[in-house]
Amino acid sequence: MGWGVADLAGMVTQRRRALGLTQADAAAVSGVSERFVREVESGKQTLRLDKLEQLLDALGVELVVRVRGASQAEPS
């Protein structure tokens, strides 16, 4: 079974709290709206990837996408 939106939502919430940030704080430092932070943390199924990357970058999180079954030696 794979990794899903609920996992992403939980990770973002946990990281934000670990940094001592409110949703408003996270929005301010990342340049996205507070509504977007709430949507990510609630597990919204459709999100703008550019905004998600902004938020994750501000939280010190890297989003990595890999081809299933590909070895790490293959170029990404």
Secondary structure in CASP SS format (residue, H / E / C, confidence):
PFRMAT SS
TARGET T0000
AUTHOR 0000-0000-0000
METHOD secondary structure of the structure
MODEL  1
M C 1.00
G C 1.00
W C 1.00
G C 1.00
V H 1.00
A H 1.00
D H 1.00
L H 1.00
A H 1.00
G H 1.00
M H 1.00
V H 1.00
T H 1.00
Q H 1.00
R H 1.00
R H 1.00
R H 1.00
A H 1.00
L C 1.00
G C 1.00
L C 1.00
T C 1.00
Q H 1.00
A H 1.00
D H 1.00
A H 1.00
A H 1.00
A H 1.00
V H 1.00
S H 1.00
G C 1.00
V C 1.00
S C 1.00
E H 1.00
R H 1.00
F H 1.00
V H 1.00
R H 1.00
E H 1.00
V H 1.00
E H 1.00
S C 1.00
G C 1.00
K C 1.00
Q C 1.00
T C 1.00
L C 1.00
R C 1.00
L H 1.00
D H 1.00
K H 1.00
L H 1.00
E H 1.00
Q H 1.00
L H 1.00
L H 1.00
D H 1.00
A H 1.00
L C 1.00
G C 1.00
V C 1.00
E C 1.00
L C 1.00
V C 1.00
V C 1.00
R C 1.00
V C 1.00
R C 1.00
G C 1.00
A C 1.00
S C 1.00
Q C 1.00
A C 1.00
E C 1.00
P C 1.00
S C 1.00
END
